[in-house]
Amino acid sequence: MENIIINIVALIIVSIPILLILWLLYILIKRALSDEVSLVAEELCVDNTGGNCNGRGEHYQLSIKDDMLQIEKLLGFVKKETVLISKAKRVIIDLKREYTPAEYETIEKDKSVIGRAIVGGLLLGPIGAIVGGMSGIGTKQETKIIKNEKEDIYLDIVAQKQHFLFKVSKLNNDLAYKFYKRIQEEKAR
């Protein structure tokens, strides 16, 4: 009887990871075959009053499935609140790209005469010390990055008398272009 229980427990322990892997493969294949385009973006402005921007930096999921645009407010890890569902053909969308190049600063530093003389002396004796010390005369230039380059993508969406402005995270930039292109394709149909 004990061996049967041990075998059942072992079977369950081995089966769970296999079932999880199969479930994840199913989800990945389903997404790959789906025509849905979806991304998460940070809300900068939601205007449904005709001029007042009441954005609070909350996160939304933007999806296009078939010919419908859906905007859902993320209320937690799983919970969502649908804010807008509209035909993609009736949506005005603009993709804005803001690029800020990196900033550099060049600093001049004195070379180390003593350090170079010691290293030259250790390697080649007195003549190495003289040559090493002479190579340390002057300054060297060092370049430091003050500010990294930055690219921000914004999606400006107007649908059903509501105006949304979303900032897309750097990880979702490619999805933002795909999302924009998909809405433009739906409008062209």
N, C-alpha and C positions, 0 to 999 in steps of 0.2 A: 504494500500500500504506500509506503514511504517513497519508493522508487517511482511510482506513478505520479505522485505529487511533485517530486523533484523534476521529473521529465516535463510535466505540464508547465511548471514555473519557468524552466529553461526555454521551452518552446515560446512562451509569451515574451520573455526577455529578448530572444532573438528576433521574433516577429515584429515587435514594435518599431525598431529602427528601419527594417525593410519596408513596412507600411508607410512610415514617414517619408522615406525616400521616394516611394512610388507616388504618394500624394503630391510631393513637391514637383516631381516630373510632370504629373498631370496638370498642375497649375501652370508650369512654364510652357508646356505644349499648348494649353488652352489660350494663354496670352499671346503666344507666337502666331497662332492661327486666327486670333480675333482681329477685327478691324478697329478696335477701340484704341484711342489715343488718350492717355491720362497723365496728369502731372500734378504735383503739389506746389503751391505758390503762396507767398506771403501777401496779405492784403495791405495795400497802402491807402486805398481810397474806395469807399463804396458810397455812391451818391444816388439816392432815389428820391431826393427832395427838390432837385433842380438847382443845385449850386452849393449845398453844404457837404463838405467831405467829412465823413465820420469814421474814417479808418482807424483801427486799433491794433494793427499788426498781427491779426489772427491768421491762421492758415486755412486754405481752401484747397479742395481737390477739383480740378477742372478736367472734364471728360467729354469726349466726342464718341458717340457710339451710333452707328448707322448714320442718320443725318441730324441727330439731336445733340445740342450742347447742354451739359449739365454742370452747374456750379454747386458744390456742397461745402458747407462750413464744417471743419473738423472740430469736434467737441471733446475729443479724447482719443484714446488709442484706436478704438473701433467705431465709436458713435459719430454720426454725421447728421447734419441738418440741411435739407435741400433748400437752396436759396433761389435758384433759377433753373428752369428747363425751357429751352427755346429751340426752334428750328435753326440749324446752323446757317441757312440761307439768309435769315433775318438778322444776323449778327454783324455789327461793325467791329472790326478788330484791327488793331495796329500793334506792330512789334517794334519796340524802340530799343536801341543798343547804345549803351553809354560806356565808352572805353577811356580809362585813365592810364597813361603809360607809367612805367616805373620811374622813380626819381633816384638819382645817384649823387654821391658826394665823393670828391677826390681829396684825400688827405696826404700831405707830405710829412714823412717821418725821417728823422736822422738815422743813418745807418750806425751800427755798433762797431766802432773802431777796435775797442778792446776785445770784444767777443770774437771778432774775425781774426785778430792777431793771435789770440790764444789757440784757436782752432788751427790756424796756419802753422803756428809753432809746434803744436802737438803732431801734426802730420808731416811737416817737412823741415823742422828745426828752425834755426834763427832766420834763414832766408824766407821760409814760409811765414814766419811771424811778421816780417817786414812787408811782404807782398799782401798777406791777409789784412794787416792794419791799413795799408794803402787802399785796399778795395773797399774799406769801410768809410772812406771820405766821401761826403756828399749826402744826398737825401734820396729816399725811395718814395714812390707814389703808391697809395693803396686806395682802392675804390670800394666804397660801402654803399649798400642799398638802403636808402632812407625810407622809401615807400614802395611796396610791391605793386606790380601792374594789377589792374582791376577791370573786370568786364561785368557790367550789370545789364540784365535783360528785363524789360518791362512789357507786360501785355496789357493793353488798354482795350477794354471790351465794353461796347454799348449794346444792350439788348432789352427790349420791352421797357423802355423809358428808365432803365437803370444803368448806371455807369460804374464800372469796376476798373481799378488800376491795381495790377499785381506785380510784385517783384519776384522774379524767378531765381531760385538759388543756383549757384554756380554748377552744382551737380546736375541740374535739370536743364541747362542751356540747350542741349541738343533736342530734348523733348519739347522745349518751347518753340523752336523752329519747326519741328514736325507738327505740333499742334496748330501753329499759325498756318502752315501750308495746307493742312487738312481742312481747316475752315475755308480757306480760299478755294480749294477744290470743290467743296460742297456748294459754295456760292456760284461757282461757274457752271454747275449742272443745271 
